[in-house]
């Protein structure tokens, strides 16, 4: 009986280890997905900021030319 319990204990430890590894891999996939989403958002924010800076430069140049401050 004791050998049977040790066998089940060893098997249970292996199953628990596999389940822990699967859970950690799921968490890793979620983390990578979150980081990729954050990177995409950062790229979009930088792109919008560059567009706004270009638009401001154009408007500033037009205002200078309208005022005769060339």
N, CA, C, O and CB atoms as a CASP TS submission, in Angstrom:
PFRMAT TS
TARGET T0000
AUTHOR 0000-0000-0000
METHOD Language model
MODEL 1
PARENT N/A
ATOM      1  N   UNK     1       0.827  -1.205   0.000  1.00  0.00           N
ATOM      2  CA  UNK     1       0.000   0.000   0.000  1.00  0.00           C
ATOM      3  C   UNK     1       0.862   1.257   0.000  1.00  0.00           C
ATOM      4  O   UNK     1       0.529   2.237  -0.666  1.00  0.00           O
ATOM      5  CB  UNK     1      -0.936   0.005   1.211  1.00  0.00           C
ATOM      6  N   UNK     2       1.955   1.234   0.734  1.00  0.00           N
ATOM      7  CA  UNK     2       2.817   2.409   0.829  1.00  0.00           C
ATOM      8  C   UNK     2       3.480   2.703  -0.518  1.00  0.00           C
ATOM      9  O   UNK     2       3.626   3.867  -0.889  1.00  0.00           O
ATOM     10  CB  UNK     2       3.885   2.205   1.917  1.00  0.00           C
ATOM     11  N   UNK     3       3.881   1.669  -1.250  1.00  0.00           N
ATOM     12  CA  UNK     3       4.480   1.851  -2.567  1.00  0.00           C
ATOM     13  C   UNK     3       3.489   2.461  -3.545  1.00  0.00           C
ATOM     14  O   UNK     3       3.858   3.276  -4.391  1.00  0.00           O
ATOM     15  CB  UNK     3       4.991   0.521  -3.104  1.00  0.00           C
ATOM     16  N   UNK     4       2.217   2.058  -3.423  1.00  0.00           N
ATOM     17  CA  UNK     4       1.178   2.594  -4.293  1.00  0.00           C
ATOM     18  C   UNK     4       0.970   4.084  -4.028  1.00  0.00           C
ATOM     19  O   UNK     4       0.797   4.862  -4.966  1.00  0.00           O
ATOM     20  CB  UNK     4      -0.137   1.827  -4.093  1.00  0.00           C
ATOM     21  N   UNK     5       0.986   4.483  -2.757  1.00  0.00           N
ATOM     22  CA  UNK     5       0.826   5.894  -2.415  1.00  0.00           C
ATOM     23  C   UNK     5       2.016   6.712  -2.899  1.00  0.00           C
ATOM     24  O   UNK     5       1.852   7.838  -3.370  1.00  0.00           O
ATOM     25  CB  UNK     5       0.653   6.061  -0.904  1.00  0.00           C
ATOM     26  N   UNK     6       3.235   6.133  -2.780  1.00  0.00           N
ATOM     27  CA  UNK     6       4.407   6.852  -3.291  1.00  0.00           C
ATOM     28  C   UNK     6       4.319   7.023  -4.803  1.00  0.00           C
ATOM     29  O   UNK     6       4.715   8.059  -5.338  1.00  0.00           O
ATOM     30  CB  UNK     6       5.703   6.107  -2.919  1.00  0.00           C
ATOM     31  N   UNK     7       3.810   6.029  -5.479  1.00  0.00           N
ATOM     32  CA  UNK     7       3.635   6.116  -6.932  1.00  0.00           C
ATOM     33  C   UNK     7       2.647   7.205  -7.303  1.00  0.00           C
ATOM     34  O   UNK     7       2.893   7.997  -8.214  1.00  0.00           O
ATOM     35  CB  UNK     7       3.167   4.778  -7.497  1.00  0.00           C
ATOM     36  N   UNK     8       1.527   7.242  -6.593  1.00  0.00           N
ATOM     37  CA  UNK     8       0.551   8.298  -6.856  1.00  0.00           C
ATOM     38  C   UNK     8       1.115   9.671  -6.499  1.00  0.00           C
ATOM     39  O   UNK     8       0.827  10.659  -7.174  1.00  0.00           O
ATOM     40  CB  UNK     8      -0.739   8.039  -6.071  1.00  0.00           C
ATOM     41  N   UNK     9       1.917   9.729  -5.438  1.00  0.00           N
ATOM     42  CA  UNK     9       2.518  10.997  -5.045  1.00  0.00           C
ATOM     43  C   UNK     9       3.473  11.511  -6.100  1.00  0.00           C
ATOM     44  O   UNK     9       3.484  12.703  -6.408  1.00  0.00           O
ATOM     45  CB  UNK     9       3.241  10.850  -3.726  1.00  0.00           C
ATOM     46  N   UNK    10       4.267  10.626  -6.650  1.00  0.00           N
ATOM     47  CA  UNK    10       5.196  11.020  -7.705  1.00  0.00           C
ATOM     48  C   UNK    10       4.454  11.443  -8.963  1.00  0.00           C
ATOM     49  O   UNK    10       4.818  12.421  -9.615  1.00  0.00           O
ATOM     50  CB  UNK    10       6.156   9.879  -8.022  1.00  0.00           C
ATOM     51  N   UNK    11       3.413  10.695  -9.295  1.00  0.00           N
ATOM     52  CA  UNK    11       2.611  11.035 -10.465  1.00  0.00           C
ATOM     53  C   UNK    11       1.899  12.365 -10.256  1.00  0.00           C
ATOM     54  O   UNK    11       1.805  13.178 -11.175  1.00  0.00           O
ATOM     55  CB  UNK    11       1.594   9.926 -10.762  1.00  0.00           C
ATOM     56  N   UNK    12       1.399  12.581  -9.047  1.00  0.00           N
ATOM     57  CA  UNK    12       0.734  13.847  -8.738  1.00  0.00           C
ATOM     58  C   UNK    12       1.697  15.016  -8.820  1.00  0.00           C
ATOM     59  O   UNK    12       1.323  16.104  -9.257  1.00  0.00           O
ATOM     60  CB  UNK    12       0.105  13.793  -7.355  1.00  0.00           C
ATOM     61  N   UNK    13       2.935  14.796  -8.401  1.00  0.00           N
ATOM     62  CA  UNK    13       3.935  15.859  -8.469  1.00  0.00           C
ATOM     63  C   UNK    13       4.238  16.214  -9.926  1.00  0.00           C
ATOM     64  O   UNK    13       4.398  17.386 -10.265  1.00  0.00           O
ATOM     65  CB  UNK    13       5.227  15.435  -7.739  1.00  0.00           C
ATOM     66  N   UNK    14       4.315  15.204 -10.773  1.00  0.00           N
ATOM     67  CA  UNK    14       4.575  15.451 -12.189  1.00  0.00           C
ATOM     68  C   UNK    14       3.408  16.199 -12.824  1.00  0.00           C
ATOM     69  O   UNK    14       3.616  17.144 -13.585  1.00  0.00           O
ATOM     70  CB  UNK    14       4.830  14.128 -12.931  1.00  0.00           C
ATOM     71  N   UNK    15       2.183  15.782 -12.518  1.00  0.00           N
ATOM     72  CA  UNK    15       1.000  16.450 -13.058  1.00  0.00           C
ATOM     73  C   UNK    15       0.935  17.892 -12.560  1.00  0.00           C
ATOM     74  O   UNK    15       0.622  18.799 -13.332  1.00  0.00           O
ATOM     75  CB  UNK    15      -0.285  15.686 -12.665  1.00  0.00           C
ATOM     76  N   UNK    16       1.225  18.110 -11.288  1.00  0.00           N
ATOM     77  CA  UNK    16       1.213  19.465 -10.742  1.00  0.00           C
ATOM     78  C   UNK    16       2.276  20.324 -11.414  1.00  0.00           C
ATOM     79  O   UNK    16       2.026  21.493 -11.708  1.00  0.00           O
ATOM     80  CB  UNK    16       1.436  19.437  -9.223  1.00  0.00           C
ATOM     81  N   UNK    17       3.451  19.768 -11.659  1.00  0.00           N
ATOM     82  CA  UNK    17       4.516  20.500 -12.326  1.00  0.00           C
ATOM     83  C   UNK    17       4.108  20.877 -13.754  1.00  0.00           C
ATOM     84  O   UNK    17       4.360  21.998 -14.197  1.00  0.00           O
ATOM     85  CB  UNK    17       5.802  19.667 -12.341  1.00  0.00           C
ATOM     86  N   UNK    18       3.491  19.961 -14.455  1.00  0.00           N
ATOM     87  CA  UNK    18       3.023  20.249 -15.815  1.00  0.00           C
ATOM     88  C   UNK    18       1.971  21.345 -15.792  1.00  0.00           C
ATOM     89  O   UNK    18       1.992  22.238 -16.638  1.00  0.00           O
ATOM     90  CB  UNK    18       2.453  18.980 -16.477  1.00  0.00           C
ATOM     91  N   UNK    19       1.050  21.290 -14.834  1.00  0.00           N
ATOM     92  CA  UNK    19       0.012  22.314 -14.741  1.00  0.00           C
ATOM     93  C   UNK    19       0.604  23.688 -14.399  1.00  0.00           C
ATOM     94  O   UNK    19       0.137  24.707 -14.908  1.00  0.00           O
ATOM     95  CB  UNK    19      -1.027  21.914 -13.688  1.00  0.00           C
ATOM     96  N   UNK    20       1.610  23.718 -13.557  1.00  0.00           N
ATOM     97  CA  UNK    20       2.272  24.981 -13.219  1.00  0.00           C
ATOM     98  C   UNK    20       2.975  25.560 -14.447  1.00  0.00           C
ATOM     99  O   UNK    20       2.915  26.764 -14.693  1.00  0.00           O
ATOM    100  CB  UNK    20       3.285  24.773 -12.070  1.00  0.00           C
ATOM    101  N   UNK    21       3.636  24.700 -15.209  1.00  0.00           N
ATOM    102  CA  UNK    21       4.319  25.154 -16.426  1.00  0.00           C
ATOM    103  C   UNK    21       3.313  25.705 -17.431  1.00  0.00           C
ATOM    104  O   UNK    21       3.562  26.741 -18.048  1.00  0.00           O
ATOM    105  CB  UNK    21       5.125  24.001 -17.058  1.00  0.00           C
ATOM    106  N   UNK    22       2.178  25.022 -17.603  1.00  0.00           N
ATOM    107  CA  UNK    22       1.144  25.498 -18.524  1.00  0.00           C
ATOM    108  C   UNK    22       0.610  26.852 -18.068  1.00  0.00           C
ATOM    109  O   UNK    22       0.417  27.748 -18.890  1.00  0.00           O
ATOM    110  CB  UNK    22      -0.007  24.476 -18.625  1.00  0.00           C
ATOM    111  N   UNK    23       0.371  27.008 -16.772  1.00  0.00           N
ATOM    112  CA  UNK    23      -0.124  28.280 -16.247  1.00  0.00           C
ATOM    113  C   UNK    23       0.894  29.398 -16.468  1.00  0.00           C
ATOM    114  O   UNK    23       0.521  30.508 -16.850  1.00  0.00           O
ATOM    115  CB  UNK    23      -0.450  28.150 -14.753  1.00  0.00           C
ATOM    116  N   UNK    24       2.171  29.115 -16.231  1.00  0.00           N
ATOM    117  CA  UNK    24       3.202  30.127 -16.441  1.00  0.00           C
ATOM    118  C   UNK    24       3.321  30.506 -17.915  1.00  0.00           C
ATOM    119  O   UNK    24       3.546  31.672 -18.240  1.00  0.00           O
ATOM    120  CB  UNK    24       4.545  29.626 -15.921  1.00  0.00           C
ATOM    121  N   UNK    25       3.173  29.530 -18.805  1.00  0.00           N
ATOM    122  CA  UNK    25       3.226  29.833 -20.229  1.00  0.00           C
ATOM    123  C   UNK    25       2.048  30.704 -20.645  1.00  0.00           C
ATOM    124  O   UNK    25       2.204  31.605 -21.469  1.00  0.00           O
ATOM    125  CB  UNK    25       3.244  28.544 -21.048  1.00  0.00           C
ATOM    126  N   UNK    26       0.871  30.442 -20.081  1.00  0.00           N
ATOM    127  CA  UNK    26      -0.294  31.288 -20.378  1.00  0.00           C
ATOM    128  C   UNK    26      -0.043  32.720 -19.913  1.00  0.00           C
ATOM    129  O   UNK    26      -0.360  33.671 -20.627  1.00  0.00           O
ATOM    130  CB  UNK    26      -1.568  30.723 -19.703  1.00  0.00           C
ATOM    131  N   UNK    27       0.520  32.871 -18.730  1.00  0.00           N
ATOM    132  CA  UNK    27       0.819  34.202 -18.211  1.00  0.00           C
ATOM    133  C   UNK    27       1.868  34.900 -19.078  1.00  0.00           C
ATOM    134  O   UNK    27       1.788  36.109 -19.300  1.00  0.00           O
ATOM    135  CB  UNK    27       1.305  34.112 -16.755  1.00  0.00           C
ATOM    136  N   UNK    28       2.847  34.143 -19.563  1.00  0.00           N
ATOM    137  CA  UNK    28       3.876  34.710 -20.424  1.00  0.00           C
ATOM    138  C   UNK    28       3.266  35.192 -21.740  1.00  0.00           C
ATOM    139  O   UNK    28       3.631  36.258 -22.235  1.00  0.00           O
ATOM    140  CB  UNK    28       4.982  33.677 -20.692  1.00  0.00           C
ATOM    141  N   UNK    29       2.349  34.423 -22.306  1.00  0.00           N
ATOM    142  CA  UNK    29       1.680  34.821 -23.541  1.00  0.00           C
ATOM    143  C   UNK    29       0.868  36.091 -23.305  1.00  0.00           C
ATOM    144  O   UNK    29       0.873  36.987 -24.149  1.00  0.00           O
ATOM    145  CB  UNK    29       0.771  33.684 -24.062  1.00  0.00           C
ATOM    146  N   UNK    30       0.178  36.182 -22.184  1.00  0.00           N
ATOM    147  CA  UNK    30      -0.584  37.394 -21.869  1.00  0.00           C
ATOM    148  C   UNK    30       0.342  38.597 -21.699  1.00  0.00           C
ATOM    149  O   UNK    30       0.027  39.693 -22.165  1.00  0.00           O
ATOM    150  CB  UNK    30      -1.416  37.187 -20.594  1.00  0.00           C
ATOM    151  N   UNK    31       1.460  38.401 -21.048  1.00  0.00           N
ATOM    152  CA  UNK    31       2.417  39.500 -20.852  1.00  0.00           C
ATOM    153  C   UNK    31       2.973  39.991 -22.181  1.00  0.00           C
ATOM    154  O   UNK    31       3.066  41.197 -22.408  1.00  0.00           O
ATOM    155  CB  UNK    31       3.567  39.053 -19.939  1.00  0.00           C
ATOM    156  N   UNK    32       3.345  39.062 -23.064  1.00  0.00           N
ATOM    157  CA  UNK    32       3.875  39.440 -24.369  1.00  0.00           C
ATOM    158  C   UNK    32       2.804  40.166 -25.170  1.00  0.00           C
ATOM    159  O   UNK    32       3.105  41.148 -25.848  1.00  0.00           O
ATOM    160  CB  UNK    32       4.380  38.201 -25.137  1.00  0.00           C
ATOM    161  N   UNK    33       1.556  39.699 -25.105  1.00  0.00           N
ATOM    162  CA  UNK    33       0.463  40.372 -25.795  1.00  0.00           C
ATOM    163  C   UNK    33       0.257  41.782 -25.275  1.00  0.00           C
ATOM    164  O   UNK    33       0.047  42.710 -26.056  1.00  0.00           O
ATOM    165  CB  UNK    33      -0.818  39.578 -25.651  1.00  0.00           C
ATOM    166  N   UNK    34       0.316  41.948 -23.967  1.00  0.00           N
ATOM    167  CA  UNK    34       0.167  43.279 -23.375  1.00  0.00           C
ATOM    168  C   UNK    34       1.302  44.197 -23.808  1.00  0.00           C
ATOM    169  O   UNK    34       1.069  45.357 -24.148  1.00  0.00           O
ATOM    170  CB  UNK    34       0.120  43.185 -21.844  1.00  0.00           C
ATOM    171  N   UNK    35       2.525  43.687 -23.797  1.00  0.00           N
ATOM    172  CA  UNK    35       3.673  44.510 -24.191  1.00  0.00           C
ATOM    173  C   UNK    35       3.595  44.912 -25.658  1.00  0.00           C
ATOM    174  O   UNK    35       3.937  46.040 -26.011  1.00  0.00           O
ATOM    175  CB  UNK    35       4.979  43.761 -23.928  1.00  0.00           C
ATOM    176  N   UNK    36       3.144  43.992 -26.518  1.00  0.00           N
ATOM    177  CA  UNK    36       2.998  44.340 -27.927  1.00  0.00           C
ATOM    178  C   UNK    36       1.921  45.396 -28.127  1.00  0.00           C
ATOM    179  O   UNK    36       2.072  46.295 -28.954  1.00  0.00           O
ATOM    180  CB  UNK    36       2.669  43.098 -28.748  1.00  0.00           C
ATOM    181  N   UNK    37       0.833  45.290 -27.369  1.00  0.00           N
ATOM    182  CA  UNK    37      -0.223  46.294 -27.454  1.00  0.00           C
ATOM    183  C   UNK    37       0.293  47.650 -26.974  1.00  0.00           C
ATOM    184  O   UNK    37       0.013  48.676 -27.594  1.00  0.00           O
ATOM    185  CB  UNK    37      -1.450  45.861 -26.625  1.00  0.00           C
ATOM    186  N   UNK    38       1.033  47.656 -25.887  1.00  0.00           N
ATOM    187  CA  UNK    38       1.601  48.908 -25.385  1.00  0.00           C
ATOM    188  C   UNK    38       2.565  49.519 -26.401  1.00  0.00           C
ATOM    189  O   UNK    38       2.602  50.738 -26.567  1.00  0.00           O
ATOM    190  CB  UNK    38       2.322  48.671 -24.049  1.00  0.00           C
ATOM    191  N   UNK    39       3.338  48.681 -27.075  1.00  0.00           N
ATOM    192  CA  UNK    39       4.263  49.167 -28.095  1.00  0.00           C
ATOM    193  C   UNK    39       3.498  49.780 -29.268  1.00  0.00           C
ATOM    194  O   UNK    39       3.891  50.827 -29.782  1.00  0.00           O
ATOM    195  CB  UNK    39       5.171  48.025 -28.586  1.00  0.00           C
ATOM    196  N   UNK    40       2.419  49.143 -29.692  1.00  0.00           N
ATOM    197  CA  UNK    40       1.609  49.685 -30.786  1.00  0.00           C
ATOM    198  C   UNK    40       1.002  51.026 -30.399  1.00  0.00           C
ATOM    199  O   UNK    40       0.987  51.955 -31.207  1.00  0.00           O
ATOM    200  CB  UNK    40       0.499  48.697 -31.175  1.00  0.00           C
ATOM    201  N   UNK    41       0.507  51.134 -29.183  1.00  0.00           N
ATOM    202  CA  UNK    41      -0.065  52.402 -28.720  1.00  0.00           C
ATOM    203  C   UNK    41       1.010  53.483 -28.679  1.00  0.00           C
ATOM    204  O   UNK    41       0.756  54.624 -29.066  1.00  0.00           O
ATOM    205  CB  UNK    41      -0.708  52.234 -27.323  1.00  0.00           C
ATOM    206  N   UNK    42       2.193  53.138 -28.221  1.00  0.00           N
ATOM    207  CA  UNK    42       3.285  54.117 -28.168  1.00  0.00           C
ATOM    208  C   UNK    42       3.659  54.590 -29.572  1.00  0.00           C
ATOM    209  O   UNK    42       3.924  55.775 -29.773  1.00  0.00           O
ATOM    210  CB  UNK    42       4.520  53.514 -27.467  1.00  0.00           C
ATOM    211  N   UNK    43       3.681  53.684 -30.537  1.00  0.00           N
ATOM    212  CA  UNK    43       4.004  54.054 -31.914  1.00  0.00           C
ATOM    213  C   UNK    43       2.956  55.016 -32.456  1.00  0.00           C
ATOM    214  O   UNK    43       3.301  56.002 -33.109  1.00  0.00           O
ATOM    215  CB  UNK    43       4.098  52.803 -32.810  1.00  0.00           C
ATOM    216  N   UNK    44       1.693  54.745 -32.197  1.00  0.00           N
ATOM    217  CA  UNK    44       0.620  55.619 -32.670  1.00  0.00           C
ATOM    218  C   UNK    44       0.733  56.995 -32.015  1.00  0.00           C
ATOM    219  O   UNK    44       0.559  58.012 -32.687  1.00  0.00           O
ATOM    220  CB  UNK    44      -0.764  54.992 -32.375  1.00  0.00           C
ATOM    221  N   UNK    45       1.022  57.039 -30.719  1.00  0.00           N
ATOM    222  CA  UNK    45       1.144  58.322 -30.011  1.00  0.00           C
ATOM    223  C   UNK    45       2.300  59.138 -30.581  1.00  0.00           C
ATOM    224  O   UNK    45       2.167  60.345 -30.785  1.00  0.00           O
ATOM    225  CB  UNK    45       1.352  58.091 -28.496  1.00  0.00           C
ATOM    226  N   UNK    46       3.422  58.490 -30.836  1.00  0.00           N
ATOM    227  CA  UNK    46       4.570  59.205 -31.403  1.00  0.00           C
ATOM    228  C   UNK    46       4.230  59.712 -32.810  1.00  0.00           C
ATOM    229  O   UNK    46       4.598  60.831 -33.166  1.00  0.00           O
ATOM    230  CB  UNK    46       5.823  58.283 -31.444  1.00  0.00           C
ATOM    231  N   UNK    47       3.540  58.906 -33.602  1.00  0.00           N
ATOM    232  CA  UNK    47       3.153  59.319 -34.949  1.00  0.00           C
ATOM    233  C   UNK    47       2.244  60.543 -34.903  1.00  0.00           C
ATOM    234  O   UNK    47       2.434  61.490 -35.667  1.00  0.00           O
ATOM    235  CB  UNK    47       2.452  58.169 -35.682  1.00  0.00           C
ATOM    236  N   UNK    48       1.264  60.525 -34.015  1.00  0.00           N
ATOM    237  CA  UNK    48       0.353  61.671 -33.885  1.00  0.00           C
ATOM    238  C   UNK    48       1.123  62.904 -33.410  1.00  0.00           C
ATOM    239  O   UNK    48       0.865  64.011 -33.883  1.00  0.00           O
ATOM    240  CB  UNK    48      -0.805  61.346 -32.900  1.00  0.00           C
ATOM    241  N   UNK    49       2.051  62.726 -32.493  1.00  0.00           N
ATOM    242  CA  UNK    49       2.845  63.860 -32.003  1.00  0.00           C
ATOM    243  C   UNK    49       3.673  64.468 -33.132  1.00  0.00           C
ATOM    244  O   UNK    49       3.777  65.690 -33.232  1.00  0.00           O
ATOM    245  CB  UNK    49       3.768  63.418 -30.849  1.00  0.00           C
ATOM    246  N   UNK    50       4.258  63.635 -33.977  1.00  0.00           N
ATOM    247  CA  UNK    50       5.046  64.150 -35.103  1.00  0.00           C
ATOM    248  C   UNK    50       4.153  64.908 -36.068  1.00  0.00           C
ATOM    249  O   UNK    50       4.533  65.971 -36.558  1.00  0.00           O
ATOM    250  CB  UNK    50       5.769  63.004 -35.838  1.00  0.00           C
ATOM    251  N   UNK    51       2.963  64.372 -36.349  1.00  0.00           N
ATOM    252  CA  UNK    51       2.032  65.070 -37.240  1.00  0.00           C
ATOM    253  C   UNK    51       1.628  66.429 -36.665  1.00  0.00           C
ATOM    254  O   UNK    51       1.550  67.413 -37.401  1.00  0.00           O
ATOM    255  CB  UNK    51       0.783  64.209 -37.484  1.00  0.00           C
ATOM    256  N   UNK    52       1.373  66.489 -35.366  1.00  0.00           N
ATOM    257  CA  UNK    52       1.000  67.751 -34.728  1.00  0.00           C
ATOM    258  C   UNK    52       2.152  68.741 -34.806  1.00  0.00           C
ATOM    259  O   UNK    52       1.932  69.924 -35.064  1.00  0.00           O
ATOM    260  CB  UNK    52       0.590  67.521 -33.261  1.00  0.00           C
ATOM    261  N   UNK    53       3.378  68.273 -34.586  1.00  0.00           N
ATOM    262  CA  UNK    53       4.532  69.168 -34.671  1.00  0.00           C
ATOM    263  C   UNK    53       4.703  69.712 -36.089  1.00  0.00           C
ATOM    264  O   UNK    53       5.025  70.887 -36.262  1.00  0.00           O
ATOM    265  CB  UNK    53       5.807  68.438 -34.230  1.00  0.00           C
ATOM    266  N   UNK    54       4.494  68.876 -37.097  1.00  0.00           N
ATOM    267  CA  UNK    54       4.593  69.330 -38.483  1.00  0.00           C
ATOM    268  C   UNK    54       3.520  70.372 -38.770  1.00  0.00           C
ATOM    269  O   UNK    54       3.800  71.401 -39.385  1.00  0.00           O
ATOM    270  CB  UNK    54       4.465  68.141 -39.459  1.00  0.00           C
ATOM    271  N   UNK    55       2.282  70.108 -38.325  1.00  0.00           N
ATOM    272  CA  UNK    55       1.189  71.056 -38.550  1.00  0.00           C
ATOM    273  C   UNK    55       1.481  72.385 -37.864  1.00  0.00           C
ATOM    274  O   UNK    55       1.246  73.440 -38.452  1.00  0.00           O
ATOM    275  CB  UNK    55      -0.144  70.478 -38.040  1.00  0.00           C
ATOM    276  N   UNK    56       1.991  72.355 -36.631  1.00  0.00           N
ATOM    277  CA  UNK    56       2.332  73.597 -35.933  1.00  0.00           C
ATOM    278  C   UNK    56       3.428  74.361 -36.648  1.00  0.00           C
ATOM    279  O   UNK    56       3.380  75.590 -36.718  1.00  0.00           O
ATOM    280  CB  UNK    56       2.761  73.302 -34.507  1.00  0.00           C
ATOM    281  N   UNK    57       4.420  73.653 -37.184  1.00  0.00           N
ATOM    282  CA  UNK    57       5.495  74.322 -37.919  1.00  0.00           C
ATOM    283  C   UNK    57       4.951  74.992 -39.177  1.00  0.00           C
ATOM    284  O   UNK    57       5.358  76.104 -39.515  1.00  0.00           O
ATOM    285  CB  UNK    57       6.602  73.318 -38.289  1.00  0.00           C
ATOM    286  N   UNK    58       4.034  74.322 -39.868  1.00  0.00           N
ATOM    287  CA  UNK    58       3.441  74.901 -41.076  1.00  0.00           C
ATOM    288  C   UNK    58       2.644  76.145 -40.724  1.00  0.00           C
ATOM    289  O   UNK    58       2.779  77.172 -41.390  1.00  0.00           O
ATOM    290  CB  UNK    58       2.541  73.876 -41.791  1.00  0.00           C
ATOM    291  N   UNK    59       1.815  76.072 -39.687  1.00  0.00           N
ATOM    292  CA  UNK    59       1.001  77.225 -39.303  1.00  0.00           C
ATOM    293  C   UNK    59       1.875  78.381 -38.827  1.00  0.00           C
ATOM    294  O   UNK    59       1.566  79.536 -39.117  1.00  0.00           O
ATOM    295  CB  UNK    59       0.004  76.834 -38.207  1.00  0.00           C
ATOM    296  N   UNK    60       2.949  78.102 -38.110  1.00  0.00           N
ATOM    297  CA  UNK    60       3.849  79.145 -37.640  1.00  0.00           C
ATOM    298  C   UNK    60       4.534  79.829 -38.818  1.00  0.00           C
ATOM    299  O   UNK    60       4.697  81.049 -38.829  1.00  0.00           O
ATOM    300  CB  UNK    60       4.894  78.561 -36.679  1.00  0.00           C
ATOM    301  N   UNK    61       4.934  79.034 -39.813  1.00  0.00           N
ATOM    302  CA  UNK    61       5.575  79.606 -40.990  1.00  0.00           C
ATOM    303  C   UNK    61       4.599  80.476 -41.774  1.00  0.00           C
ATOM    304  O   UNK    61       4.969  81.552 -42.244  1.00  0.00           O
ATOM    305  CB  UNK    61       6.131  78.498 -41.886  1.00  0.00           C
ATOM    306  N   UNK    62       3.369  80.025 -41.918  1.00  0.00           N
ATOM    307  CA  UNK    62       2.360  80.831 -42.636  1.00  0.00           C
ATOM    308  C   UNK    62       2.074  82.129 -41.886  1.00  0.00           C
ATOM    309  O   UNK    62       1.888  83.175 -42.508  1.00  0.00           O
ATOM    310  CB  UNK    62       1.046  80.026 -42.821  1.00  0.00           C
ATOM    311  N   UNK    63       2.037  82.070 -40.578  1.00  0.00           N
ATOM    312  CA  UNK    63       1.776  83.282 -39.790  1.00  0.00           C
ATOM    313  C   UNK    63       2.920  84.271 -39.931  1.00  0.00           C
ATOM    314  O   UNK    63       2.699  85.478 -40.031  1.00  0.00           O
ATOM    315  CB  UNK    63       1.563  82.933 -38.309  1.00  0.00           C
ATOM    316  N   UNK    64       4.171  83.745 -39.937  1.00  0.00           N
ATOM    317  CA  UNK    64       5.325  84.631 -40.121  1.00  0.00           C
ATOM    318  C   UNK    64       5.290  85.284 -41.488  1.00  0.00           C
ATOM    319  O   UNK    64       5.570  86.477 -41.605  1.00  0.00           O
ATOM    320  CB  UNK    64       6.635  83.860 -39.944  1.00  0.00           C
ATOM    321  N   UNK    65       4.957  84.541 -42.511  1.00  0.00           N
ATOM    322  CA  UNK    65       4.910  85.102 -43.866  1.00  0.00           C
ATOM    323  C   UNK    65       3.780  86.116 -43.980  1.00  0.00           C
ATOM    324  O   UNK    65       3.916  87.122 -44.675  1.00  0.00           O
ATOM    325  CB  UNK    65       4.731  83.983 -44.914  1.00  0.00           C
ATOM    326  N   UNK    66       2.658  85.853 -43.297  1.00  0.00           N
ATOM    327  CA  UNK    66       1.534  86.801 -43.355  1.00  0.00           C
ATOM    328  C   UNK    66       1.895  88.104 -42.666  1.00  0.00           C
ATOM    329  O   UNK    66       1.444  89.168 -43.092  1.00  0.00           O
ATOM    330  CB  UNK    66       0.276  86.196 -42.708  1.00  0.00           C
ATOM    331  N   UNK    67       2.688  88.048 -41.626  1.00  0.00           N
ATOM    332  CA  UNK    67       3.092  89.242 -40.891  1.00  0.00           C
ATOM    333  C   UNK    67       4.286  89.942 -41.538  1.00  0.00           C
ATOM    334  O   UNK    67       4.642  91.054 -41.145  1.00  0.00           O
ATOM    335  CB  UNK    67       3.425  88.876 -39.459  1.00  0.00           C
ATOM    336  N   UNK    68       4.896  89.306 -42.512  1.00  0.00           N
ATOM    337  CA  UNK    68       6.064  89.901 -43.173  1.00  0.00           C
ATOM    338  C   UNK    68       7.342  89.725 -42.403  1.00  0.00           C
ATOM    339  O   UNK    68       8.277  90.506 -42.580  1.00  0.00           O
ATOM    340  CB  UNK    68       5.837  91.351 -43.401  1.00  0.00           C
ATOM    341  N   UNK    69       7.415  88.728 -41.556  1.00  0.00           N
ATOM    342  CA  UNK    69       8.617  88.489 -40.735  1.00  0.00           C
ATOM    343  C   UNK    69       9.547  87.461 -41.379  1.00  0.00           C
ATOM    344  O   UNK    69      10.111  86.625 -40.673  1.00  0.00           O
ATOM    345  CB  UNK    69       8.216  88.012 -39.330  1.00  0.00           C
ATOM    346  N   UNK    70       9.713  87.502 -42.653  1.00  0.00           N
ATOM    347  CA  UNK    70      10.481  86.454 -43.335  1.00  0.00           C
ATOM    348  C   UNK    70      11.907  86.452 -42.935  1.00  0.00           C
ATOM    349  O   UNK    70      12.683  85.630 -43.421  1.00  0.00           O
ATOM    350  CB  UNK    70      10.393  86.606 -44.808  1.00  0.00           C
TER
END
